[in-house]
Amino acid sequence: MKSATYGRMRIGRCITADEVEAQKSAVGDDPRYLGCSSDVLSLLDRKCSLKAECQVRLSDISAENIKPCFPGLISYLELSYGCLTG
């Protein structure tokens, strides 16, 4: 595993620039609204490194009580990895 980040890192299909502007009056520049994330590399490293296959469920992340964003804001996982020849 090279990197693993869980949260809402940028505006995209599920949250638009207009929605961000509309929420600014309520949340201001609170980083938990947009750009909220947690580094979950150690969790994914434990589950996946040195294995031929790996499955990670979002419930695995939730079980670790990782909640970088406000409730109701849909979070996602971004990761990068490299394969080793064995």
Secondary structure, 3 states (H helix, E strand, C coil): CCEEEEEECCCCCCCCHHHHHHHHHHHCCCCCCCCEEEECHHHHHHHHCCCCCCCCCHHHHHHCCCCCCCCCCCCEEEEECCCCCC
